[in-house]
Amino acid sequence: MSSGSALPPGAAGSESVAVGAKPIICVVAGALFDGAASAGGRRVLIAERPAGKHMAGRWEFPGGKVAPGETEANALVRELREELGVAVTASRPFMRLSHEYEDRIVELSLWLVDSFTGEPVGLDSQRLKWVPAAALGDEDILEADAPFVEALQKL
């Protein structure tokens, strides 16, 4: 189940907290575009969740947890540097949502990465691939990211 979040884009992160028995995890992700157009439009980068992580083998937009006291913008820069080896030079908040899994609630914020330097590499041993935005729905993307897919396809 997904719903909008009352937190403003760019708000400082917090530690995982529990609602009932489920922890709430604050996550930031980035939509990176490679500038190349294909028959399906601009291509966006997705990453496969590595073995040993929750929902391993599924695809998602790269990013990760927002550390306590960290802004979403700073978390995005840090996560994309750590996961992909790229330096974000311009980004902006795009969409926020909350998604409830069986064992956790994820507060997820997707940012559009307008520019970055470096060539993305899977530094966590994750596979990466560039996918035309129109074809994102054909990928095995995490349920939490489904509304992002629909929104990105309308850009």
C-alpha positions in Angstrom: 0.0 0.0 0.0 1.5 3.3 -1.0 0.5 6.8 0.1 1.9 10.3 0.0 4.0 11.5 2.9 3.6 14.6 5.0 7.3 15.2 5.2 8.7 17.9 3.0 11.2 17.0 0.3 14.7 17.4 1.5 13.7 17.0 5.2 16.4 15.6 7.6 16.3 11.9 8.0 15.7 10.1 11.2 16.5 6.7 12.7 14.3 3.8 11.8 11.4 4.0 14.1 8.6 1.4 14.7 4.9 1.8 14.2 3.3 -1.1 15.9 5.7 -3.9 15.2 7.0 -2.6 11.9 10.1 -0.4 11.6 9.9 2.7 9.4 13.0 3.2 7.2 13.7 6.5 5.4 15.3 6.0 2.0 16.4 8.3 -0.8 16.8 7.2 -4.4 18.0 8.8 -7.6 16.7 8.7 -11.2 19.9 9.1 -13.3 19.4 9.5 -17.0 22.2 8.8 -19.5 21.1 11.3 -22.1 20.9 8.7 -24.8 17.5 8.4 -26.4 16.1 5.1 -27.7 12.8 4.0 -29.2 11.4 4.0 -25.7 12.7 7.5 -24.8 15.4 8.5 -22.4 17.1 5.8 -20.5 17.2 5.6 -16.7 19.6 3.6 -14.5 18.3 0.8 -12.3 20.2 -1.4 -9.9 19.6 -5.0 -8.9 19.5 -5.6 -5.1 22.5 -7.6 -4.1 22.4 -11.1 -2.5 21.9 -10.9 1.2 19.8 -7.8 1.2 16.0 -7.5 1.7 14.3 -8.4 -1.6 17.6 -9.4 -3.3 17.4 -10.0 -7.0 14.7 -7.3 -7.6 15.4 -4.0 -9.4 15.3 -0.5 -7.9 16.5 3.0 -8.4 19.9 3.4 -6.8 20.1 5.0 -3.3 19.8 4.0 0.3 19.0 4.9 3.9 19.0 8.4 5.1 21.3 8.6 8.2 20.0 10.3 11.4 20.3 14.1 11.0 21.3 13.8 7.4 19.3 15.7 4.7 17.9 13.8 1.8 20.1 15.8 -0.6 23.2 14.9 1.3 22.1 11.2 1.6 21.6 11.1 -2.1 25.1 12.4 -2.9 26.6 10.0 -0.3 24.7 6.9 -1.5 25.3 7.4 -5.2 29.0 8.0 -4.5 29.2 4.9 -2.3 27.1 2.6 -4.6 27.9 3.9 -8.1 31.1 6.0 -7.8 29.5 9.0 -9.3 29.4 12.6 -8.0 26.0 14.3 -8.2 26.3 17.9 -9.4 22.7 18.8 -9.7 19.5 17.1 -8.4 16.0 18.0 -7.3 13.2 16.3 -5.3 10.7 14.6 -7.6 8.2 12.5 -5.6 7.7 11.0 -2.0 5.7 8.1 -0.9 5.3 5.6 1.9 5.1 1.9 1.1 4.2 -0.8 3.6 5.8 -4.2 3.2 4.9 -7.2 5.3 7.8 -6.6 7.7 8.6 -2.9 7.3 7.4 0.5 6.2 9.6 2.5 3.8 9.4 6.2 3.5 10.9 6.7 0.0 11.9 9.9 -1.7 12.9 9.9 -5.4 15.1 12.7 -6.7 15.8 13.5 -10.3 19.6 13.6 -10.9 20.0 16.4 -13.5 23.7 15.9 -13.8 26.6 13.8 -12.4 30.2 13.1 -13.2 31.7 9.7 -13.5 30.6 6.5 -15.1 28.2 4.5 -12.8 29.7 1.2 -11.6 28.1 -1.4 -9.2 30.5 -0.8 -6.3 28.3 -3.1 -4.0 28.6 -5.9 -6.6 25.1 -5.1 -7.9 24.2 -5.3 -11.5 23.2 -2.1 -13.2 21.4 -1.4 -16.4 20.1 1.5 -18.4 16.4 1.0 -19.4 14.2 3.3 -21.5 11.7 5.0 -19.2 8.8 3.5 -21.3 10.1 0.0 -20.6 10.6 0.3 -16.8 7.3 -1.5 -16.3 8.7 -4.6 -17.9 11.4 -4.9 -15.3 11.0 -6.7 -11.9 11.0 -3.5 -10.0 10.2 -3.3 -6.3 6.6 -2.6 -5.5 7.5 0.5 -3.6 9.1 2.0 -6.8 6.0 1.3 -9.0 4.5 4.8 -8.6 7.9 6.3 -9.5 7.9 4.3 -12.7 4.5 5.7 -13.7 5.6 9.2 -12.9 8.9 9.0 -14.7 7.2 7.6 -17.8 5.1 10.9 -18.0 8.2 13.1 -18.0 
